[in-house]
């Protein structure tokens, strides 16, 4: 049965994976959250500036 052979090979490959530590995962999540918040703030400020500028012109 090819399906069961596939499952056995998947399990064997997953045992070879070096999983990151909890602290590494948490620090990576922190970097992603901070960079997302900074990008959102920059885009929000740009949106506000362009909207204000266009209201001033028109």
N, CA, C and O atoms as a MOPAC input file, in Angstrom:
PM7 MOZYME 1SCF
protein

 N      0.82300 1    -1.17300 1     0.00000 1
 C      0.00000 1     0.00000 1     0.00000 1
 C      0.87800 1     1.25300 1     0.00000 1
 O      1.67800 1     1.45300 1     0.91500 1
 N      0.73200 1     2.07700 1    -1.00400 1
 C      1.57700 1     3.25300 1    -1.14300 1
 C      1.25500 1     4.32700 1    -0.11600 1
 O      2.14300 1     5.07600 1     0.29200 1
 N      0.01200 1     4.41300 1     0.30300 1
 C     -0.37200 1     5.43700 1     1.27200 1
 C      0.34700 1     5.21300 1     2.60300 1
 O      0.86400 1     6.16200 1     3.19400 1
 N      0.38400 1     3.96800 1     3.07500 1
 C      1.02800 1     3.68800 1     4.35400 1
 C      2.53600 1     3.88500 1     4.26300 1
 O      3.15800 1     4.33500 1     5.22600 1
 N      3.12500 1     3.56000 1     3.13500 1
 C      4.55100 1     3.80100 1     2.92700 1
 C      4.82700 1     5.30800 1     2.95600 1
 O      5.80900 1     5.75800 1     3.54500 1
 N      3.95400 1     6.07200 1     2.31600 1
 C      4.09100 1     7.53000 1     2.32500 1
 C      4.03500 1     8.06300 1     3.75500 1
 O      4.85400 1     8.90100 1     4.13100 1
 N      3.08300 1     7.59000 1     4.55200 1
 C      2.95600 1     8.03300 1     5.94300 1
 C      4.19200 1     7.68000 1     6.75100 1
 O      4.65300 1     8.49700 1     7.54800 1
 N      4.74100 1     6.48600 1     6.56800 1
 C      5.94900 1     6.08200 1     7.28200 1
 C      7.12300 1     6.97400 1     6.90900 1
 O      7.92000 1     7.34400 1     7.77100 1
 N      7.23600 1     7.32400 1     5.62900 1
 C      8.32800 1     8.18600 1     5.18600 1
 C      8.16100 1     9.60300 1     5.72100 1
 O      9.14800 1    10.26600 1     6.04300 1
 N      6.92500 1    10.06900 1     5.81800 1
 C      6.67900 1    11.39900 1     6.38800 1
 C      7.10500 1    11.44700 1     7.85000 1
 O      7.75700 1    12.40000 1     8.27500 1
 N      6.74800 1    10.44500 1     8.60600 1
 C      7.12300 1    10.39400 1    10.01900 1
 C      8.64600 1    10.33800 1    10.14800 1
 O      9.22300 1    11.00100 1    11.00900 1
 N      9.29100 1     9.54700 1     9.29300 1
 C     10.75700 1     9.44800 1     9.34000 1
 C     11.40100 1    10.79600 1     9.03700 1
 O     12.38800 1    11.15700 1     9.67800 1
 N     10.87200 1    11.54100 1     8.08300 1
 C     11.43200 1    12.86300 1     7.75100 1
 C     11.18600 1    13.86100 1     8.87600 1
 O     12.05700 1    14.67700 1     9.17800 1
 N     10.00800 1    13.80700 1     9.50200 1
 C      9.70700 1    14.72600 1    10.59300 1
 C     10.60600 1    14.48100 1    11.80000 1
 O     10.84800 1    15.40700 1    12.57400 1
 N     11.10400 1    13.26700 1    11.98200 1
 C     12.02400 1    12.99700 1    13.07900 1
 C     13.38900 1    13.62100 1    12.83400 1
 O     14.14600 1    13.83000 1    13.78200 1
 N     13.72200 1    13.92300 1    11.58300 1
 C     14.99600 1    14.54100 1    11.24200 1
 C     14.97400 1    16.06100 1    11.43600 1
 O     16.02700 1    16.69900 1    11.46000 1
 N     13.78500 1    16.63500 1    11.57200 1
 C     13.64800 1    18.08700 1    11.66000 1
 C     14.21800 1    18.58300 1    12.98100 1
 O     13.97000 1    17.99200 1    14.03300 1
 N     14.98400 1    19.67000 1    12.92400 1
 C     15.47100 1    20.31800 1    14.13300 1
 C     14.50500 1    21.45900 1    14.43800 1
 O     14.51000 1    22.48700 1    13.76200 1
 N     13.68200 1    21.26500 1    15.45700 1
 C     12.66800 1    22.23500 1    15.80100 1
 C     13.29300 1    23.36900 1    16.59900 1
 O     14.19000 1    23.12200 1    17.40500 1
 N     12.84400 1    24.61200 1    16.39800 1
 C     13.40800 1    25.73400 1    17.14500 1
 C     12.97800 1    25.69200 1    18.61300 1
 O     11.94500 1    25.12400 1    18.96700 1
 N     13.81600 1    26.31800 1    19.45700 1
 C     13.47500 1    26.36200 1    20.87800 1
 C     12.33200 1    27.34900 1    21.11100 1
 O     12.01300 1    28.17700 1    20.25700 1
 N     11.73500 1    27.23500 1    22.27900 1
 C     10.61500 1    28.10900 1    22.62200 1
 C     11.04500 1    29.57200 1    22.63700 1
 O     10.31500 1    30.44500 1    22.16700 1
 N     12.23000 1    29.83400 1    23.17700 1
 C     12.69400 1    31.22300 1    23.25600 1
 C     12.94700 1    31.80300 1    21.86100 1
 O     12.69000 1    32.98200 1    21.61800 1
 N     13.44700 1    30.97700 1    20.95800 1
 C     13.68300 1    31.45200 1    19.59200 1
 C     12.36600 1    31.76500 1    18.88900 1
 O     12.25700 1    32.76500 1    18.18000 1
 N     11.38300 1    30.92100 1    19.08400 1
 C     10.06600 1    31.14800 1    18.48300 1
 C      9.43400 1    32.42000 1    19.04400 1
 O      8.87500 1    33.22100 1    18.29500 1
 N      9.52300 1    32.60700 1    20.35800 1
 C      8.93900 1    33.79800 1    20.97100 1
 C      9.63700 1    35.07000 1    20.51900 1
 O      8.98300 1    36.09000 1    20.30200 1
 N     10.95400 1    35.02500 1    20.37300 1
 C     11.65300 1    36.22000 1    19.90300 1
 C     11.30200 1    36.50600 1    18.44800 1
 O     11.18100 1    37.66900 1    18.06400 1
 N     11.13700 1    35.47900 1    17.64200 1
 C     10.73600 1    35.67900 1    16.24400 1
 C      9.32800 1    36.26600 1    16.15700 1
 O      9.07000 1    37.14700 1    15.33700 1
 N      8.43300 1    35.78700 1    16.98800 1
 C      7.06700 1    36.32500 1    17.02300 1
 C      7.10000 1    37.79300 1    17.43400 1
 O      6.36300 1    38.60900 1    16.88100 1
 N      7.94800 1    38.13200 1    18.39500 1
 C      8.07400 1    39.52100 1    18.82600 1
 C      8.55900 1    40.41700 1    17.70200 1
 O      8.04700 1    41.52300 1    17.52700 1
 N      9.54200 1    39.95400 1    16.93900 1
 C     10.05800 1    40.74100 1    15.81400 1
 C      8.96200 1    40.95800 1    14.78000 1
 O      8.81700 1    42.05800 1    14.24700 1
 N      8.19800 1    39.92500 1    14.49800 1
 C      7.12800 1    40.04000 1    13.51000 1
 C      6.05400 1    41.01400 1    13.99000 1
 O      5.58000 1    41.84000 1    13.21000 1
 N      5.67000 1    40.92900 1    15.24300 1
 C      4.63700 1    41.82600 1    15.76600 1
 C      5.10200 1    43.28200 1    15.75200 1
 O      4.35000 1    44.16700 1    15.34500 1
 N      6.32800 1    43.53300 1    16.18900 1
 C      6.83500 1    44.90300 1    16.21100 1
 C      6.94300 1    45.46000 1    14.80200 1
 O      6.54500 1    46.59800 1    14.55300 1
 N      7.48000 1    44.66600 1    13.87400 1
 C      7.61800 1    45.16100 1    12.49500 1
 C      6.24800 1    45.39100 1    11.85300 1
 O      6.09100 1    46.31700 1    11.05600 1
 N      5.27200 1    44.57500 1    12.18400 1
 C      3.91800 1    44.77400 1    11.66800 1
 C      3.30800 1    46.05600 1    12.20800 1
 O      2.67800 1    46.80800 1    11.46500 1
 N      3.49000 1    46.30800 1    13.49200 1
 C      2.95800 1    47.53600 1    14.09000 1
 C      3.63600 1    48.77200 1    13.51800 1
 O      2.97500 1    49.78000 1    13.27100 1
 N      4.95000 1    48.70800 1    13.30400 1
 C      5.66100 1    49.84900 1    12.72700 1
 C      5.18000 1    50.10800 1    11.29600 1
 O      4.93800 1    51.25500 1    10.91800 1
 N      5.04300 1    49.04500 1    10.50500 1
 C      4.56600 1    49.21400 1     9.12700 1
 C      3.14700 1    49.78000 1     9.11400 1
 O      2.83400 1    50.64000 1     8.29200 1
 N      2.28700 1    49.30400 1    10.01900 1
 C      0.91900 1    49.82500 1    10.08600 1
 C      0.91300 1    51.30000 1    10.46600 1
 O      0.13200 1    52.07800 1     9.91900 1
 N      1.77200 1    51.68700 1    11.39300 1
 C      1.83800 1    53.09200 1    11.80500 1
 C      2.32200 1    53.97600 1    10.65500 1
 O      1.76400 1    55.04700 1    10.41500 1
 N      3.35500 1    53.53100 1     9.94800 1
 C      3.86800 1    54.31100 1     8.81200 1
 C      2.80900 1    54.45700 1     7.73300 1
 O      2.59700 1    55.55200 1     7.21300 1
 N      2.14700 1    53.36400 1     7.39700 1
 C      1.10400 1    53.43200 1     6.37100 1
 C     -0.07100 1    54.29600 1     6.82200 1
 O     -0.65200 1    55.02500 1     6.01700 1
 N     -0.42100 1    54.21800 1     8.09400 1
 C     -1.48900 1    55.06100 1     8.61500 1
 C     -1.13900 1    56.53800 1     8.53700 1
 O     -1.97800 1    57.36000 1     8.16900 1
 N      0.10900 1    56.87800 1     8.88400 1
 C      0.54100 1    58.27300 1     8.78200 1
 C      0.56700 1    58.75700 1     7.33000 1
 O      0.16800 1    59.88500 1     7.04000 1
 N      1.03300 1    57.91000 1     6.43300 1
 C      1.02400 1    58.28800 1     5.01400 1
 C     -0.39600 1    58.48700 1     4.50400 1
 O     -0.66400 1    59.42800 1     3.75800 1
 N     -1.29900 1    57.61000 1     4.90000 1
 C     -2.69500 1    57.73500 1     4.49100 1
 C     -3.28500 1    59.04100 1     5.01600 1
 O     -3.96300 1    59.76200 1     4.28400 1
 N     -3.02400 1    59.34100 1     6.28600 1
 C     -3.52100 1    60.58500 1     6.87200 1
 C     -2.94600 1    61.79900 1     6.14300 1
 O     -3.66700 1    62.75300 1     5.85300 1
 N     -1.63900 1    61.76000 1     5.84900 1
 C     -0.99500 1    62.89900 1     5.18500 1
 C     -1.56800 1    63.10900 1     3.78300 1
 O     -1.86900 1    64.24000 1     3.40300 1
 N     -1.71900 1    62.04200 1     3.02200 1
 C     -2.26200 1    62.18300 1     1.67000 1
 C     -3.71400 1    62.63400 1     1.70000 1
 O     -4.12100 1    63.46200 1     0.88600 1
 N     -4.49800 1    62.10100 1     2.62600 1
 C     -5.89700 1    62.51700 1     2.73600 1
 C     -6.00200 1    63.98500 1     3.10700 1
 O     -6.81000 1    64.71600 1     2.53300 1
 N     -5.20100 1    64.41800 1     4.05200 1
 C     -5.19800 1    65.83300 1     4.45300 1
 C     -4.74900 1    66.71000 1     3.30500 1
 O     -5.34000 1    67.76300 1     3.06600 1
 N     -3.72100 1    66.30100 1     2.59300 1
 C     -3.22300 1    67.06800 1     1.47600 1
 C     -4.24500 1    67.20200 1     0.35500 1
 O     -4.39700 1    68.27600 1    -0.22800 1
 N     -4.94000 1    66.12200 1     0.05700 1
 C     -5.94300 1    66.16500 1    -0.99900 1
 C     -7.15200 1    66.98900 1    -0.58500 1
 O     -7.74300 1    67.66900 1    -1.42300 1
 N     -7.53500 1    66.94700 1     0.69300 1
 C     -8.64800 1    67.78000 1     1.15400 1
 C     -8.26000 1    69.25700 1     1.09000 1
 O     -9.10000 1    70.11000 1     0.80100 1
 N     -7.00200 1    69.55600 1     1.35500 1
 C     -6.53600 1    70.93600 1     1.29800 1
 C     -6.55200 1    71.44500 1    -0.14900 1
 O     -6.91600 1    72.59400 1    -0.40400 1
 N     -6.15300 1    70.57800 1    -1.09700 1
 C     -6.10000 1    70.97700 1    -2.51700 1
 C     -7.49400 1    71.12500 1    -3.08000 1
 O     -7.77500 1    72.09700 1    -3.78000 1
 N     -8.37700 1    70.17800 1    -2.78900 1
 C     -9.71800 1    70.21000 1    -3.39700 1
 C    -10.66200 1    70.73600 1    -2.38000 1
 O    -11.85600 1    70.85800 1    -2.65100 1

